[in-house]
Amino acid sequence: MFEVTTDTPWQNPVRVTDVNRDGKSTAIDALRIINQLARTRSDRLPDATRIAGEDHQYFDVTGDGRLTALDALRVINQVFREHNAPLPLESEHTATILPPIEAVDHIFADDESEYDLVNLF
């Protein structure tokens, strides 16, 4: 086993969209972020040194040091991208290529707080 040190302890250094450290990006990862948002009702992440071992979840997908709806959106986009990847072209049919995550980031660029999922409850 190896240890990775990082300046962003709430972001998975191996796969940023893998919140629960199971090696995959799934809807469960997005749900963990959404549940944490609802539980804390704050974008502040606690000191990561207080939570260690099996309980540590990588909530900060964006790496900005905050817990926001954008973190969940990034996971959702990755899951969509992985499950809807175009198949190799074997005929004259064309495939639609999904935009990169950055293509939707502008939605949250001005004021992420108005898109915070907790505010919707």
PyMOL commands that place a pseudoatom at each C-alpha (Angstrom):
pseudoatom trace, name=CA, resn=MET, resi=1, chain=A, elem=C, hetatm=0, pos=[0.000, 0.000, 0.000]
pseudoatom trace, name=CA, resn=PHE, resi=2, chain=A, elem=C, hetatm=0, pos=[1.204, 3.532, -0.698]
pseudoatom trace, name=CA, resn=GLU, resi=3, chain=A, elem=C, hetatm=0, pos=[0.441, 6.943, 0.712]
pseudoatom trace, name=CA, resn=VAL, resi=4, chain=A, elem=C, hetatm=0, pos=[-0.180, 10.021, -1.422]
pseudoatom trace, name=CA, resn=THR, resi=5, chain=A, elem=C, hetatm=0, pos=[0.283, 13.476, 0.049]
pseudoatom trace, name=CA, resn=THR, resi=6, chain=A, elem=C, hetatm=0, pos=[-1.631, 16.354, -1.487]
pseudoatom trace, name=CA, resn=ASP, resi=7, chain=A, elem=C, hetatm=0, pos=[-2.541, 19.985, -0.948]
pseudoatom trace, name=CA, resn=THR, resi=8, chain=A, elem=C, hetatm=0, pos=[-6.195, 19.051, -1.475]
pseudoatom trace, name=CA, resn=PRO, resi=9, chain=A, elem=C, hetatm=0, pos=[-6.945, 16.349, 1.129]
pseudoatom trace, name=CA, resn=TRP, resi=10, chain=A, elem=C, hetatm=0, pos=[-10.648, 16.288, 0.205]
pseudoatom trace, name=CA, resn=GLN, resi=11, chain=A, elem=C, hetatm=0, pos=[-9.899, 15.440, -3.446]
pseudoatom trace, name=CA, resn=ASN, resi=12, chain=A, elem=C, hetatm=0, pos=[-9.064, 11.922, -4.589]
pseudoatom trace, name=CA, resn=PRO, resi=13, chain=A, elem=C, hetatm=0, pos=[-5.501, 12.090, -5.938]
pseudoatom trace, name=CA, resn=VAL, resi=14, chain=A, elem=C, hetatm=0, pos=[-6.008, 8.997, -8.089]
pseudoatom trace, name=CA, resn=ARG, resi=15, chain=A, elem=C, hetatm=0, pos=[-9.466, 9.584, -9.618]
pseudoatom trace, name=CA, resn=VAL, resi=16, chain=A, elem=C, hetatm=0, pos=[-11.077, 12.916, -8.720]
pseudoatom trace, name=CA, resn=THR, resi=17, chain=A, elem=C, hetatm=0, pos=[-14.661, 11.764, -9.286]
pseudoatom trace, name=CA, resn=ASP, resi=18, chain=A, elem=C, hetatm=0, pos=[-14.297, 8.678, -7.050]
pseudoatom trace, name=CA, resn=VAL, resi=19, chain=A, elem=C, hetatm=0, pos=[-15.701, 10.081, -3.806]
pseudoatom trace, name=CA, resn=ASN, resi=20, chain=A, elem=C, hetatm=0, pos=[-16.027, 6.828, -1.853]
pseudoatom trace, name=CA, resn=ARG, resi=21, chain=A, elem=C, hetatm=0, pos=[-12.652, 5.364, -2.921]
pseudoatom trace, name=CA, resn=ASP, resi=22, chain=A, elem=C, hetatm=0, pos=[-13.994, 2.229, -4.592]
pseudoatom trace, name=CA, resn=GLY, resi=23, chain=A, elem=C, hetatm=0, pos=[-12.039, 2.805, -7.803]
pseudoatom trace, name=CA, resn=LYS, resi=24, chain=A, elem=C, hetatm=0, pos=[-15.089, 3.793, -9.871]
pseudoatom trace, name=CA, resn=SER, resi=25, chain=A, elem=C, hetatm=0, pos=[-17.145, 6.897, -10.586]
pseudoatom trace, name=CA, resn=THR, resi=26, chain=A, elem=C, hetatm=0, pos=[-20.801, 6.054, -10.005]
pseudoatom trace, name=CA, resn=ALA, resi=27, chain=A, elem=C, hetatm=0, pos=[-24.075, 7.705, -9.055]
pseudoatom trace, name=CA, resn=ILE, resi=28, chain=A, elem=C, hetatm=0, pos=[-23.304, 6.703, -5.457]
pseudoatom trace, name=CA, resn=ASP, resi=29, chain=A, elem=C, hetatm=0, pos=[-20.358, 9.131, -5.492]
pseudoatom trace, name=CA, resn=ALA, resi=30, chain=A, elem=C, hetatm=0, pos=[-22.647, 12.002, -6.548]
pseudoatom trace, name=CA, resn=LEU, resi=31, chain=A, elem=C, hetatm=0, pos=[-25.222, 10.943, -3.959]
pseudoatom trace, name=CA, resn=ARG, resi=32, chain=A, elem=C, hetatm=0, pos=[-22.609, 11.035, -1.203]
pseudoatom trace, name=CA, resn=ILE, resi=33, chain=A, elem=C, hetatm=0, pos=[-21.830, 14.652, -2.102]
pseudoatom trace, name=CA, resn=ILE, resi=34, chain=A, elem=C, hetatm=0, pos=[-25.531, 15.573, -2.221]
pseudoatom trace, name=CA, resn=ASN, resi=35, chain=A, elem=C, hetatm=0, pos=[-26.157, 13.928, 1.155]
pseudoatom trace, name=CA, resn=GLN, resi=36, chain=A, elem=C, hetatm=0, pos=[-23.176, 15.727, 2.690]
pseudoatom trace, name=CA, resn=LEU, resi=37, chain=A, elem=C, hetatm=0, pos=[-24.468, 19.038, 1.326]
pseudoatom trace, name=CA, resn=ALA, resi=38, chain=A, elem=C, hetatm=0, pos=[-27.869, 18.390, 2.881]
pseudoatom trace, name=CA, resn=ARG, resi=39, chain=A, elem=C, hetatm=0, pos=[-26.318, 17.305, 6.188]
pseudoatom trace, name=CA, resn=THR, resi=40, chain=A, elem=C, hetatm=0, pos=[-23.921, 20.187, 6.649]
pseudoatom trace, name=CA, resn=ARG, resi=41, chain=A, elem=C, hetatm=0, pos=[-25.780, 23.001, 4.886]
pseudoatom trace, name=CA, resn=SER, resi=42, chain=A, elem=C, hetatm=0, pos=[-22.387, 24.622, 4.394]
pseudoatom trace, name=CA, resn=ASP, resi=43, chain=A, elem=C, hetatm=0, pos=[-19.718, 24.673, 1.722]
pseudoatom trace, name=CA, resn=ARG, resi=44, chain=A, elem=C, hetatm=0, pos=[-16.966, 24.400, 4.328]
pseudoatom trace, name=CA, resn=LEU, resi=45, chain=A, elem=C, hetatm=0, pos=[-15.081, 21.149, 4.588]
pseudoatom trace, name=CA, resn=PRO, resi=46, chain=A, elem=C, hetatm=0, pos=[-13.748, 20.224, 8.024]
pseudoatom trace, name=CA, resn=ASP, resi=47, chain=A, elem=C, hetatm=0, pos=[-10.087, 19.698, 8.743]
pseudoatom trace, name=CA, resn=ALA, resi=48, chain=A, elem=C, hetatm=0, pos=[-9.288, 16.470, 6.881]
pseudoatom trace, name=CA, resn=THR, resi=49, chain=A, elem=C, hetatm=0, pos=[-6.859, 15.312, 9.556]
pseudoatom trace, name=CA, resn=ARG, resi=50, chain=A, elem=C, hetatm=0, pos=[-9.816, 14.722, 11.894]
pseudoatom trace, name=CA, resn=ILE, resi=51, chain=A, elem=C, hetatm=0, pos=[-11.352, 12.166, 9.543]
pseudoatom trace, name=CA, resn=ALA, resi=52, chain=A, elem=C, hetatm=0, pos=[-9.092, 9.329, 8.528]
pseudoatom trace, name=CA, resn=GLY, resi=53, chain=A, elem=C, hetatm=0, pos=[-9.173, 5.769, 7.379]
pseudoatom trace, name=CA, resn=GLU, resi=54, chain=A, elem=C, hetatm=0, pos=[-12.299, 4.093, 6.083]
pseudoatom trace, name=CA, resn=ASP, resi=55, chain=A, elem=C, hetatm=0, pos=[-14.563, 7.060, 6.893]
pseudoatom trace, name=CA, resn=HIS, resi=56, chain=A, elem=C, hetatm=0, pos=[-12.727, 9.532, 4.657]
pseudoatom trace, name=CA, resn=GLN, resi=57, chain=A, elem=C, hetatm=0, pos=[-14.711, 10.543, 1.597]
pseudoatom trace, name=CA, resn=TYR, resi=58, chain=A, elem=C, hetatm=0, pos=[-13.284, 12.712, -1.196]
pseudoatom trace, name=CA, resn=PHE, resi=59, chain=A, elem=C, hetatm=0, pos=[-16.052, 15.326, -1.477]
pseudoatom trace, name=CA, resn=ASP, resi=60, chain=A, elem=C, hetatm=0, pos=[-14.028, 18.101, -3.166]
pseudoatom trace, name=CA, resn=VAL, resi=61, chain=A, elem=C, hetatm=0, pos=[-14.129, 16.931, -6.784]
pseudoatom trace, name=CA, resn=THR, resi=62, chain=A, elem=C, hetatm=0, pos=[-13.311, 20.409, -8.137]
pseudoatom trace, name=CA, resn=GLY, resi=63, chain=A, elem=C, hetatm=0, pos=[-10.350, 20.887, -5.800]
pseudoatom trace, name=CA, resn=ASP, resi=64, chain=A, elem=C, hetatm=0, pos=[-11.452, 24.369, -4.745]
pseudoatom trace, name=CA, resn=GLY, resi=65, chain=A, elem=C, hetatm=0, pos=[-11.560, 23.548, -1.033]
pseudoatom trace, name=CA, resn=ARG, resi=66, chain=A, elem=C, hetatm=0, pos=[-15.359, 23.831, -0.888]
pseudoatom trace, name=CA, resn=LEU, resi=67, chain=A, elem=C, hetatm=0, pos=[-18.305, 21.446, -0.978]
pseudoatom trace, name=CA, resn=THR, resi=68, chain=A, elem=C, hetatm=0, pos=[-20.765, 22.622, -3.633]
pseudoatom trace, name=CA, resn=ALA, resi=69, chain=A, elem=C, hetatm=0, pos=[-23.281, 21.290, -6.135]
pseudoatom trace, name=CA, resn=LEU, resi=70, chain=A, elem=C, hetatm=0, pos=[-20.581, 21.629, -8.781]
pseudoatom trace, name=CA, resn=ASP, resi=71, chain=A, elem=C, hetatm=0, pos=[-18.727, 18.745, -7.111]
pseudoatom trace, name=CA, resn=ALA, resi=72, chain=A, elem=C, hetatm=0, pos=[-21.786, 16.503, -7.587]
pseudoatom trace, name=CA, resn=LEU, resi=73, chain=A, elem=C, hetatm=0, pos=[-22.304, 17.772, -11.136]
pseudoatom trace, name=CA, resn=ARG, resi=74, chain=A, elem=C, hetatm=0, pos=[-18.760, 16.840, -12.090]
pseudoatom trace, name=CA, resn=VAL, resi=75, chain=A, elem=C, hetatm=0, pos=[-19.368, 13.275, -10.869]
pseudoatom trace, name=CA, resn=ILE, resi=76, chain=A, elem=C, hetatm=0, pos=[-22.706, 13.082, -12.701]
pseudoatom trace, name=CA, resn=ASN, resi=77, chain=A, elem=C, hetatm=0, pos=[-21.095, 14.285, -15.922]
pseudoatom trace, name=CA, resn=GLN, resi=78, chain=A, elem=C, hetatm=0, pos=[-18.303, 11.721, -15.591]
pseudoatom trace, name=CA, resn=VAL, resi=79, chain=A, elem=C, hetatm=0, pos=[-20.762, 8.900, -14.952]
pseudoatom trace, name=CA, resn=PHE, resi=80, chain=A, elem=C, hetatm=0, pos=[-22.810, 9.983, -17.964]
pseudoatom trace, name=CA, resn=ARG, resi=81, chain=A, elem=C, hetatm=0, pos=[-19.696, 10.184, -20.100]
pseudoatom trace, name=CA, resn=GLU, resi=82, chain=A, elem=C, hetatm=0, pos=[-18.546, 6.698, -19.079]
pseudoatom trace, name=CA, resn=HIS, resi=83, chain=A, elem=C, hetatm=0, pos=[-21.930, 5.038, -19.549]
pseudoatom trace, name=CA, resn=ASN, resi=84, chain=A, elem=C, hetatm=0, pos=[-22.772, 6.790, -22.801]
pseudoatom trace, name=CA, resn=ALA, resi=85, chain=A, elem=C, hetatm=0, pos=[-19.433, 6.667, -24.549]
pseudoatom trace, name=CA, resn=PRO, resi=86, chain=A, elem=C, hetatm=0, pos=[-19.867, 6.320, -28.287]
pseudoatom trace, name=CA, resn=LEU, resi=87, chain=A, elem=C, hetatm=0, pos=[-19.189, 2.892, -29.719]
pseudoatom trace, name=CA, resn=PRO, resi=88, chain=A, elem=C, hetatm=0, pos=[-16.477, 2.472, -32.333]
pseudoatom trace, name=CA, resn=LEU, resi=89, chain=A, elem=C, hetatm=0, pos=[-17.832, 3.303, -35.759]
pseudoatom trace, name=CA, resn=GLU, resi=90, chain=A, elem=C, hetatm=0, pos=[-18.390, 0.146, -37.750]
pseudoatom trace, name=CA, resn=SER, resi=91, chain=A, elem=C, hetatm=0, pos=[-20.774, 1.576, -40.326]
pseudoatom trace, name=CA, resn=GLU, resi=92, chain=A, elem=C, hetatm=0, pos=[-21.710, 4.912, -41.840]
pseudoatom trace, name=CA, resn=HIS, resi=93, chain=A, elem=C, hetatm=0, pos=[-23.506, 5.951, -38.633]
pseudoatom trace, name=CA, resn=THR, resi=94, chain=A, elem=C, hetatm=0, pos=[-21.972, 8.833, -36.705]
pseudoatom trace, name=CA, resn=ALA, resi=95, chain=A, elem=C, hetatm=0, pos=[-21.651, 9.082, -32.945]
pseudoatom trace, name=CA, resn=THR, resi=96, chain=A, elem=C, hetatm=0, pos=[-22.235, 12.119, -30.767]
pseudoatom trace, name=CA, resn=ILE, resi=97, chain=A, elem=C, hetatm=0, pos=[-19.218, 13.041, -28.672]
pseudoatom trace, name=CA, resn=LEU, resi=98, chain=A, elem=C, hetatm=0, pos=[-20.043, 14.447, -25.250]
pseudoatom trace, name=CA, resn=PRO, resi=99, chain=A, elem=C, hetatm=0, pos=[-18.547, 17.820, -24.296]
pseudoatom trace, name=CA, resn=PRO, resi=100, chain=A, elem=C, hetatm=0, pos=[-15.795, 17.926, -21.681]
pseudoatom trace, name=CA, resn=ILE, resi=101, chain=A, elem=C, hetatm=0, pos=[-16.647, 18.840, -18.092]
pseudoatom trace, name=CA, resn=GLU, resi=102, chain=A, elem=C, hetatm=0, pos=[-15.350, 22.343, -18.701]
pseudoatom trace, name=CA, resn=ALA, resi=103, chain=A, elem=C, hetatm=0, pos=[-18.178, 22.925, -21.191]
pseudoatom trace, name=CA, resn=VAL, resi=104, chain=A, elem=C, hetatm=0, pos=[-20.704, 23.172, -18.343]
pseudoatom trace, name=CA, resn=ASP, resi=105, chain=A, elem=C, hetatm=0, pos=[-18.458, 24.894, -15.812]
pseudoatom trace, name=CA, resn=HIS, resi=106, chain=A, elem=C, hetatm=0, pos=[-19.467, 28.342, -17.073]
pseudoatom trace, name=CA, resn=ILE, resi=107, chain=A, elem=C, hetatm=0, pos=[-22.943, 27.733, -15.623]
pseudoatom trace, name=CA, resn=PHE, resi=108, chain=A, elem=C, hetatm=0, pos=[-21.430, 27.901, -12.147]
pseudoatom trace, name=CA, resn=ALA, resi=109, chain=A, elem=C, hetatm=0, pos=[-18.679, 30.436, -12.852]
pseudoatom trace, name=CA, resn=ASP, resi=110, chain=A, elem=C, hetatm=0, pos=[-20.383, 33.582, -11.560]
pseudoatom trace, name=CA, resn=ASP, resi=111, chain=A, elem=C, hetatm=0, pos=[-22.119, 32.503, -8.375]
pseudoatom trace, name=CA, resn=GLU, resi=112, chain=A, elem=C, hetatm=0, pos=[-21.998, 28.844, -7.421]
pseudoatom trace, name=CA, resn=SER, resi=113, chain=A, elem=C, hetatm=0, pos=[-24.017, 29.452, -4.275]
pseudoatom trace, name=CA, resn=GLU, resi=114, chain=A, elem=C, hetatm=0, pos=[-27.249, 30.050, -6.185]
pseudoatom trace, name=CA, resn=TYR, resi=115, chain=A, elem=C, hetatm=0, pos=[-26.903, 26.518, -7.619]
pseudoatom trace, name=CA, resn=ASP, resi=116, chain=A, elem=C, hetatm=0, pos=[-26.177, 24.881, -4.290]
pseudoatom trace, name=CA, resn=LEU, resi=117, chain=A, elem=C, hetatm=0, pos=[-28.484, 21.853, -3.990]
pseudoatom trace, name=CA, resn=VAL, resi=118, chain=A, elem=C, hetatm=0, pos=[-29.090, 22.489, -0.303]
pseudoatom trace, name=CA, resn=ASN, resi=119, chain=A, elem=C, hetatm=0, pos=[-30.800, 25.771, -1.182]
pseudoatom trace, name=CA, resn=LEU, resi=120, chain=A, elem=C, hetatm=0, pos=[-33.320, 23.822, -3.231]
pseudoatom trace, name=CA, resn=PHE, resi=121, chain=A, elem=C, hetatm=0, pos=[-34.693, 21.943, -0.194]
for i in range(1, 121): cmd.bond("trace and resi %d" % i, "trace and resi %d" % (i + 1))
show_as sticks, trace
zoom trace
